[in-house]
Amino acid sequence: MSASPRPGTITWQDLTVANAEVVRDFYAAVVGWTPEPLSMGAYADFVMKADHEAVAGVCHARGPNADLPPQWLIYITVEDLDHSLAECERLGGSMIAPPRSMGGGRFCVIRDPAGAVAGLYQPPDAA
């Protein structure tokens, strides 16, 4: 994530899959990304880098990520995560993963009324 993401911008993207090592190696070979392990305690997810810059994540579908769909998931920065989640649900969307901490900020995963999935991210400076 960038140091000061602007509300309304796509800040990050992750892919959560059953076998992150295979998919990590696939993207390393196909697009030239360099993986860097990110400790998740008992296992590692991967920060994928292009020219030494973090551009995406490849994650295991384990623990709190077990129910996330195997698709590229964008994270959109919001000013107030609780307000955005309430508006999502009020307007016919739903929550897939409840709010939790990430990088000093908070995020959750939602499904919009059309079925598309996205993450909402509130940076630490907005908390």
GIVEN-V247749 format. One record per backbone hydrogen bond with DSSP energy under -0.5 kcal/mol. CO is the residue of the C=O (numbers start at 0). NH is the residue of the N-H. If there is no record, write none. Layout:
co: [CO:CO]
nh: [NH:NH]
This chain:
co: [1:5:8:8:11:12:13:14:14:16:17:18:19:20:21:22:23:24:25:26:26:26:27:32:33:35:37:39:42:44:45:45:46:47:47:48:49:52:55:56:57:58:59:61:62:64:68:68:70:71:72:73:73:74:74:75:76:79:80:81:82:83:84:85:86:87:88:93:96:99:101:104:105:106:107:108:108:109:110:111:115:117:118:119:120:120:121:122:122:123]
nh: [4:8:10:76:74:56:72:16:58:60:19:22:23:24:25:26:27:28:29:30:31:32:31:34:48:46:44:41:39:37:47:57:35:54:55:33:52:49:47:14:45:16:61:64:65:67:15:70:15:73:13:75:118:10:11:120:7:83:84:85:86:87:88:89:90:92:91:110:108:106:104:101:121:99:119:95:96:117:93:114:111:109:75:107:77:122:105:125:126:126]
